[in-house]
Amino acid sequence: MPSDLASPMATYATGTGTSTGATTGTGTSTGAGAGASTGAGASTGADARGASRSPNSPDSATPSRPAESSPLPVGRPPAAAASPSSATARTDACASRDLTVTEGRTGLPRSGTPGDFAGQILLRNHSAKTCLLRGWPGMSVYGSQTVRLCVPGDGVPESACGKPVSTTEPRPLTVTRNTDTPPPTVLLAPRASTPFTLLWTGSSGPGCEKLYDSPYGAHFWVPGDTTPLTLTLRSNFGFCEGQVEITPFGTTA
């Protein structure tokens, strides 16, 4: 899913060819993109640049365009020698086997509206190489955090008393991609983490007509991989009417 990223163009020369950024006298330039020249009458550095226009001619230099923004590796600065496009092109997409999923800060009000919540989910790269994430995760839920209470004579096995009603049963869930923020390209360095966010209205919030008890766990998928990352939920994710929004990798809300 990564998209091509533009990077500034640079022209270099080797051997005895010419190079951009330096003007020579009557000699030839040497080295890859060197600022100095050899031979009789050769000029170097700022002198060479000054000699490229006459005193009577207007200054026609055009300001250079700033470099476009590039994906920054999470957890470390980008390598100085790598352009954005080449760094992205040679980075493999993250697979589920590279990642560990955990809960971040959960249950925080999203916008000050009563009953609205936001919960961060964190993906940590436990592999030995940087990998790439872009887009939205997939998600499903299962089980229930509701604990079964038993009374004598109800026919419930004693072994099931005081335990979750279900820890495996798939649950219906409507997942909508949140598009408030364009999906960034995340270069996830080893041992670094990146978030995405779940947004929902609680089942007890105003206007919610269908209660939805918090799931026991969730499965998450990264693009291009059919093996899920499984997380046992410790916080209350009581999605109103079984509806949740999900933000792109690398974003919070």
HELIX and SHEET records of a PDB file:
HELIX    1   1 GLY A   45  GLY A   50  1                                   6    
HELIX    2   2 PRO A   84  ALA A   89  1                                   6    
HELIX    3   3 SER A   96  ASP A   98  5                                   3    
HELIX    4   4 GLU A  158  ALA A  160  5                                   3    
HELIX    5   5 CYS A  240  GLY A  242  5                                   3    
SHEET    1   A 2 THR A  28  SER A  29  0                                        
SHEET    2   A 2 SER A  37  THR A  38 -1                                        
SHEET    1   B 3 PRO A  73  VAL A  74  0                                        
SHEET    2   B 3 VAL A 186  LEU A 188  1                                        
SHEET    3   B 3 CYS A 131  LEU A 133 -1                                        
SHEET    1   C 5 LEU A  99  LEU A 108  0                                        
SHEET    2   C 5 ASP A 116  ASN A 125 -1                                        
SHEET    3   C 5 SER A 193  THR A 201 -1                                        
SHEET    4   C 5 GLN A 243  ILE A 246 -1                                        
SHEET    5   C 5 THR A 174  ARG A 177  1                                        
SHEET    1   D 4 PRO A 164  ARG A 171  0                                        
SHEET    2   D 4 GLY A 138  VAL A 147 -1                                        
SHEET    3   D 4 GLY A 217  TRP A 221 -1                                        
SHEET    4   D 4 LEU A 229  THR A 232 -1                                        
END                                                                             
